[in-house]
Amino acid sequence: MNEKALTLTLNNEAYERIQRIANETHRSLDSIVANAINIVHISFPDNAALDNYLAGFTDYTDDELWAISHIHIPLMQEIRLQSLTEKGNESGLTDEEQIEIDKLLDTLDRQILIRSEALSLLQQRGHNIKRYLGIKS
């Protein structure tokens, strides 16, 4: 993997939080910051890379897993998916639209799987996922 150096200036609170996470998880500051950036700007891995991506979740902190559990497909993709679904129900889709909706549904499936894996790990770590999801016990 190609790497580039980056110097960051952080306020004390942010630095101390990153340092605490690094100490608790026995990971480098670089690793914590890189994961945070990846979480914020997530691009869902393709199916070939998905297993490796999910396997890495075991090294994530609870905060990182919670962040992943809140990620959804981009709003424009969600709107397009809804539009294509409505059009498909009303009048049918062109071949190009069918290909597009299939890709969007594949992305949605991967997002749901990623979110489910993050929530599953959080539950294994003792968090009340049923309460988070609004499920009565």
C-alpha positions in Angstrom: 0.0 0.0 0.0 1.3 3.5 -0.8 1.5 5.8 2.2 2.0 9.5 2.5 2.9 11.4 5.6 0.5 14.0 7.1 0.9 16.4 10.0 -2.2 17.2 12.0 -2.8 19.9 14.5 -5.5 18.8 17.0 -6.9 20.5 20.1 -6.0 18.8 23.4 -9.3 17.1 23.8 -9.2 15.4 20.4 -5.5 14.4 20.9 -6.2 12.9 24.4 -9.1 10.9 23.1 -7.1 9.5 20.2 -4.2 8.7 22.6 -6.6 7.0 25.0 -8.1 4.9 22.3 -4.6 4.0 21.0 -3.5 3.0 24.5 -6.6 0.9 25.2 -6.5 -0.9 21.9 -2.7 -1.2 21.6 -2.7 0.5 18.2 -0.8 3.4 16.8 -2.2 6.9 16.6 -1.8 6.7 12.9 -4.1 3.6 12.8 -6.8 5.3 15.0 -6.8 8.4 12.8 -6.8 6.4 9.5 -9.8 4.3 10.8 -11.7 7.4 11.8 -11.2 8.9 8.3 -12.3 5.7 6.7 -15.4 5.6 8.8 -16.4 9.1 8.0 -15.7 8.7 4.3 -16.7 5.1 3.9 -17.0 3.6 0.5 -18.5 0.2 0.7 -16.0 -2.5 -0.3 -16.9 -4.7 -3.3 -18.0 -8.2 -2.6 -14.4 -9.6 -3.1 -13.0 -7.4 -0.3 -16.0 -7.6 2.0 -14.8 -10.5 4.1 -11.4 -8.9 4.9 -13.1 -5.6 5.6 -15.5 -7.2 8.1 -12.7 -9.2 9.7 -10.9 -6.0 10.6 -13.9 -4.9 12.8 -12.6 -7.0 15.7 -9.8 -4.5 16.1 -12.1 -1.5 16.1 -13.1 0.3 19.3 -16.7 0.5 20.4 -16.8 4.1 19.3 -15.7 3.2 15.8 -18.2 0.4 15.6 -21.0 2.7 16.7 -19.9 5.2 14.0 -20.1 2.4 11.4 -23.6 1.4 12.7 -24.8 4.8 11.8 -23.6 4.9 8.2 -26.1 4.6 5.4 -25.8 4.7 1.7 -25.4 8.3 0.4 -28.6 10.3 0.2 -28.5 10.7 -3.6 -28.1 6.9 -4.0 -31.0 6.4 -1.7 -33.2 8.9 -3.6 -32.3 7.3 -6.9 -33.0 3.8 -5.6 -36.5 5.0 -4.4 -37.1 6.7 -7.8 -36.1 3.6 -9.8 -38.2 1.3 -7.5 -41.3 3.5 -8.0 -40.7 3.7 -11.8 -40.2 -0.1 -11.9 -43.5 -0.7 -10.1 -45.4 1.8 -12.3 -44.0 1.3 -15.8 -41.0 -0.9 -15.8 -37.3 -0.1 -16.1 -35.0 0.1 -19.2 -32.1 -2.3 -19.3 -29.8 0.5 -18.2 -32.0 1.4 -15.3 -32.2 -2.3 -14.3 -28.4 -2.5 -14.2 -28.4 0.7 -12.1 -30.9 -0.5 -9.6 -29.1 -3.9 -9.3 -25.9 -2.0 -8.4 -27.7 0.2 -5.9 -29.4 -2.8 -4.3 -26.0 -4.5 -4.1 -24.5 -1.5 -2.3 -27.5 -1.4 0.0 -27.1 -5.1 0.8 -23.4 -4.6 1.7 -24.2 -1.5 3.8 -26.8 -3.6 5.8 -24.3 -6.4 6.2 -21.6 -4.0 7.4 -24.0 -2.3 9.9 -25.2 -5.7 11.1 -21.7 -6.9 11.7 -20.8 -3.8 13.7 -24.0 -4.1 15.8 -23.3 -7.8 16.4 -19.8 -7.1 17.7 -21.2 -4.4 19.9 -23.7 -6.8 21.3 -21.0 -9.4 22.0 -19.1 -6.6 23.9 -22.1 -6.1 26.2 -24.0 -3.3 24.6 -27.8 -3.3 24.6 -28.5 -3.4 20.8 -32.1 -4.3 21.3 -32.7 -1.0 23.1 -30.7 0.9 20.4 -32.9 -0.7 17.7 -36.1 0.0 19.7 -36.8 -3.7 20.1 -38.7 -4.7 23.3 -37.3 -7.7 25.1 
